[in-house]
Amino acid sequence: MLDRDNFCRIAPFGAYVFFMLLEDALLAWGWDAHDLRALYAVKIAVVIGLLWWMRGVYRELRWPIGINVGTWVVAAVAGIVVFVAWINLTADWMVMGDSVGFDPRDEGEIDWLLVGARLIGAALVVPIMEELFWRSFLMRWLEHPKYLALNPAQVGLKAFFITAILFAIAHSLWFAGFFAGIVYNLLYMRSGTLWSPILAHATTNAMLGIWIITTGNWGFW
């Protein structure tokens, strides 16, 4: 049932997916990827707006009390491990479909406004939006419809792996996505706070973004 709690955790993710599908449709209709780059900023702005509008519903985003420093260190290290895996798990069988990428260059010159929007979106917005959907909502909801009362540590193997598999399918680098899904799931279950996988996810995406910019591997975006 799509009640208010469910809707508020699905809507930002749904908006993000809508813009991805819109971009795919426009590319199929003959638009050039270069002309669609600004669409990412629009997508992130819409997601930010939805997250801000619904912020009062997200009880799991209240700052945890009594969490030790080790929890944050583990989350940051896990994010680094996922980043390393992400740029190395790229064998042909580990990739699904073709990624258009996001090339912010104009005649060889980097458009830093586009880069800034992409980094902010990937490192600050996407981790919150995706963890609210994948971990807080979907993984717990698969375990029990009254998921808000469910301790993450009580999630069973079925819900755990369905979430990790769906998270993998949502990424062209599906094998790296599966690994990331497992890591983020474990962080949430072990720590009991959604901020743990959010920090790990943000660390992964920030490091990936910096690596892409410094190496020019735009296809990873």
LINPEDA-V366884 format. One record per residue. N is the residue number from 0. RES is the residue in three letters. SS is DSSP state (alpha for helix, beta for strand, coil for the rest). OMEGA is omega in radians with two decimals (* if undefined). Layout:
BEGIN
n | res | ss | omega
N | RES | SS | OMEGA
N | RES | SS | OMEGA
END
This chain:
BEGIN
n | res | ss | omega
0 | MET | coil | -3.09
1 | LEU | coil | 3.10
2 | ASP | coil | -3.05
3 | ARG | alpha | -3.13
4 | ASP | alpha | 3.12
5 | ASN | alpha | -3.09
6 | PHE | alpha | -3.07
7 | CYS | alpha | 3.11
8 | ARG | alpha | 3.13
9 | ILE | alpha | -2.98
10 | ALA | alpha | 3.13
11 | PRO | alpha | 3.10
12 | PHE | alpha | 3.12
13 | GLY | alpha | 3.10
14 | ALA | alpha | 3.12
15 | TYR | alpha | 3.13
16 | VAL | alpha | 3.12
17 | PHE | alpha | -3.13
18 | PHE | alpha | 3.06
19 | MET | alpha | 3.12
20 | LEU | alpha | 3.10
21 | LEU | alpha | 3.12
22 | GLU | alpha | 3.11
23 | ASP | alpha | -3.13
24 | ALA | alpha | 3.14
25 | LEU | alpha | 3.08
26 | LEU | alpha | 3.13
27 | ALA | alpha | 3.14
28 | TRP | coil | 3.02
29 | GLY | coil | 3.08
30 | TRP | coil | 3.10
31 | ASP | coil | -3.13
32 | ALA | alpha | 3.14
33 | HIS | alpha | -3.10
34 | ASP | alpha | -3.08
35 | LEU | alpha | -3.04
36 | ARG | coil | -3.12
37 | ALA | coil | 3.14
38 | LEU | alpha | 3.13
39 | TYR | alpha | 3.14
40 | ALA | alpha | 3.10
41 | VAL | alpha | 3.14
42 | LYS | alpha | -3.12
43 | ILE | alpha | 3.12
44 | ALA | alpha | 3.11
45 | VAL | alpha | -3.14
46 | VAL | alpha | 3.10
47 | ILE | alpha | 3.14
48 | GLY | alpha | 3.13
49 | LEU | alpha | 3.12
50 | LEU | alpha | 3.14
51 | TRP | alpha | -3.13
52 | TRP | alpha | -3.07
53 | MET | coil | -2.98
54 | ARG | alpha | -3.11
55 | GLY | alpha | -3.09
56 | VAL | alpha | -2.97
57 | TYR | coil | 3.13
58 | ARG | alpha | -3.11
59 | GLU | alpha | 3.12
60 | LEU | alpha | 3.01
61 | ARG | coil | -3.05
62 | TRP | coil | -3.08
63 | PRO | coil | 3.10
64 | ILE | coil | 3.05
65 | GLY | coil | 3.08
66 | ILE | coil | -3.08
67 | ASN | coil | -3.09
68 | VAL | alpha | -3.13
69 | GLY | alpha | 3.13
70 | THR | alpha | -3.13
71 | TRP | alpha | 3.10
72 | VAL | alpha | 3.12
73 | VAL | alpha | -3.14
74 | ALA | alpha | -3.14
75 | ALA | alpha | 3.12
76 | VAL | alpha | 3.11
77 | ALA | alpha | 3.10
78 | GLY | alpha | 3.10
79 | ILE | alpha | 3.12
80 | VAL | alpha | 3.12
81 | VAL | alpha | 3.10
82 | PHE | alpha | 3.14
83 | VAL | alpha | 3.11
84 | ALA | alpha | -3.05
85 | TRP | alpha | -3.08
86 | ILE | alpha | -3.13
87 | ASN | alpha | 3.13
88 | LEU | coil | -2.99
89 | THR | coil | 3.08
90 | ALA | coil | -3.06
91 | ASP | alpha | -3.08
92 | TRP | alpha | 3.12
93 | MET | alpha | -3.07
94 | VAL | coil | -3.13
95 | MET | coil | 3.12
96 | GLY | coil | -3.14
97 | ASP | coil | 3.10
98 | SER | coil | 3.14
99 | VAL | coil | -3.11
100 | GLY | coil | -3.12
101 | PHE | coil | -3.10
102 | ASP | coil | -3.07
103 | PRO | coil | -3.09
104 | ARG | beta | 3.00
105 | ASP | beta | -3.10
106 | GLU | coil | 3.08
107 | GLY | coil | -3.13
108 | GLU | beta | -3.12
109 | ILE | beta | 3.03
110 | ASP | coil | -3.01
111 | TRP | alpha | 3.06
112 | LEU | alpha | 3.09
113 | LEU | alpha | 3.12
114 | VAL | alpha | 3.14
115 | GLY | alpha | 3.13
116 | ALA | alpha | -3.13
117 | ARG | alpha | -3.14
118 | LEU | alpha | 3.13
119 | ILE | alpha | 3.14
120 | GLY | alpha | -3.06
121 | ALA | alpha | -3.01
122 | ALA | alpha | -3.04
123 | LEU | alpha | -3.04
124 | VAL | alpha | -3.10
125 | VAL | alpha | 3.14
126 | PRO | alpha | 3.13
127 | ILE | alpha | -3.12
128 | MET | alpha | -3.08
129 | GLU | alpha | -3.14
130 | GLU | alpha | 3.04
131 | LEU | alpha | -3.12
132 | PHE | alpha | -2.99
133 | TRP | alpha | -3.03
134 | ARG | alpha | -3.04
135 | SER | alpha | -3.11
136 | PHE | alpha | -2.91
137 | LEU | alpha | -3.08
138 | MET | alpha | -3.14
139 | ARG | alpha | 3.14
140 | TRP | alpha | 3.08
141 | LEU | alpha | 3.11
142 | GLU | alpha | -3.12
143 | HIS | coil | -3.14
144 | PRO | coil | 3.10
145 | LYS | coil | -2.97
146 | TYR | alpha | -3.09
147 | LEU | alpha | 3.11
148 | ALA | alpha | -3.06
149 | LEU | coil | 3.02
150 | ASN | coil | -3.12
151 | PRO | alpha | -3.13
152 | ALA | alpha | -3.11
153 | GLN | alpha | 3.12
154 | VAL | coil | -3.12
155 | GLY | coil | -3.07
156 | LEU | alpha | -3.11
157 | LYS | alpha | 3.14
158 | ALA | alpha | 3.14
159 | PHE | alpha | -3.04
160 | PHE | alpha | 3.05
161 | ILE | alpha | 3.12
162 | THR | alpha | -3.14
163 | ALA | alpha | -3.14
164 | ILE | alpha | 3.12
165 | LEU | alpha | 3.08
166 | PHE | alpha | 3.11
167 | ALA | alpha | -3.11
168 | ILE | alpha | -3.12
169 | ALA | coil | -3.12
170 | HIS | coil | 3.11
171 | SER | coil | 3.02
172 | LEU | coil | -2.95
173 | TRP | alpha | -3.10
174 | PHE | alpha | 3.06
175 | ALA | alpha | 3.11
176 | GLY | alpha | 3.10
177 | PHE | alpha | 3.10
178 | PHE | alpha | 3.13
179 | ALA | alpha | 3.13
180 | GLY | alpha | 3.11
181 | ILE | alpha | -3.12
182 | VAL | alpha | -3.12
183 | TYR | alpha | 3.06
184 | ASN | alpha | -3.11
185 | LEU | alpha | 3.14
186 | LEU | alpha | -3.14
187 | TYR | alpha | -3.10
188 | MET | alpha | -3.07
189 | ARG | alpha | -3.06
190 | SER | alpha | -3.10
191 | GLY | coil | 3.11
192 | THR | coil | -3.13
193 | LEU | alpha | -3.13
194 | TRP | alpha | 3.11
195 | SER | alpha | 3.07
196 | PRO | alpha | 3.08
197 | ILE | alpha | 3.13
198 | LEU | alpha | 3.13
199 | ALA | alpha | -3.14
200 | HIS | alpha | 3.13
201 | ALA | alpha | 3.11
202 | THR | alpha | 3.10
203 | THR | alpha | -3.05
204 | ASN | alpha | 3.12
205 | ALA | alpha | 3.13
206 | MET | alpha | 3.10
207 | LEU | alpha | 3.13
208 | GLY | alpha | 3.13
209 | ILE | alpha | 3.12
210 | TRP | alpha | 3.13
211 | ILE | alpha | -3.11
212 | ILE | alpha | -3.08
213 | THR | alpha | -3.10
214 | THR | alpha | -3.11
215 | GLY | coil | 3.09
216 | ASN | coil | -3.01
217 | TRP | alpha | -3.14
218 | GLY | alpha | 3.12
219 | PHE | alpha | 3.09
220 | TRP | coil | *
END
